[in-house]
């Protein structure tokens, strides 16, 4: 890519709320080409995975440590054809204040992007990662396969937010696994607002260390004829582990969203809660909620609440009795339903995401 | 003046309201009594456009409300406080205030609104999702705040004193009475025990029984009658009238 193109693409990634041109440590990959690999904080390292593998011999031991390379054809394909991805290491004890940015973009026609991301939050470190995936042309048929392995070490705290902005013809297959050690904390937020051809993902977090915790939140807006099969799972394996899975799903048009969520209590002092809510806004759309609680230790404390349905008449009437018409009331309820406040996002990024939400709902 | 004439309403073949006629004069406050299931909430909900009547008419200020939507009725100056205000996820009390004041979301509160929020003891609720984990009294205070901000000429209040502690009731009533007096507003208040009458000047009481207005007179006398004789005797009340006016 020439400088002009690189500049244009970097600017495009900023529409996702990423501020790679400012003080943030950033990584941008277009297709399989690294456009930006910028480290602004001595407490961390951010590299293209291919460069990192050359730099660190030990890194190969982290590749496919959590994900089975033969899990499925997509994972195998990424194993055989590594086309980039980010390596982020937050160093021991480092407190990285400015959110780390990354963006994986596809612009070449018929391109199959195969990336592998390794994120290591070393002992006692704290960081916030904002990552966006997007494509340049809405109606091109792309494929994105993204493997991500997270290692949250003892006492480390990682807040990871991913926003997907694909197009009507794009097929997306993320494969994600995380492990959290003693006293560690992993917060993962997932936001999908725009149409996609189909996406299938089921990230799993293993809480392996005592007193570790995970909160997995997803806000999904199913539009067009998207087929979205998204899950989140937590295995509570050690003493006093705590987990929370929250999913909010809206379906419009002819979209289908399968919202899976699972918590598995395997330790007698573990505790977790699962919340699964769905709003169906059109007769041709479909929500299939699959909340699962699995207990295999006496004493584990698991709970869930699930509600799927249309907008409650009582809520509409309440807002209309405050002067809004039916459409405005619907919009307020939907906007509130997909409230980003539950995610604890950094302020500037939250404002951008909220703007995107407003745009989506203005177009409803 | 809000004028209801021969109003009937049925749901799935069951007659909930039968030929109800009642007139609310400007500046007057009415208490509506009746046993559970007598149709009190249905009457208010029908005036508000939430339910549609099967026959009869509702007119306010030279407008027939019969085919109007809830928001259109609200804009004419009629507001309703809900018996059970619903929770709305992701919508804060501050958001609701801006909706009531027809202001853009995110607009900061003006001093006058802030003062009312403080008087209703709702400062710490502004950023909270509306009615989520609110107690009964907190819901009613938040509802009253919204109603008063909309500056209605007619207030329809569905059990504002149920599930409310005495302190909250006093707070709500003080603001309500001040508003009614200053704005010459009228109100129709559904109440079971009539506690609200200790703090609000109520001009007239009426009883709804089996979907029909059975009598109207001094609200304190009604409370006395109900507590000594029970609702059933209202059917035989000497004040029985089929076409209740208020004069």
Interface residues (C-beta under 8 A of the other chain):
Chain A: X277 X312 X314 X315 X317 X318 X319 X320 X321 X322 X323 X324 X325 X326 X329 X332 X333 X335 X336 X337 X338 X339 X341
Chain B: X48 X50 X69 X70 X71 X74 X75 X79 X80 X82 X85 X86 X88 X89 X90 X91 X95 X96 X99 X100 X102 X129 X146 X150
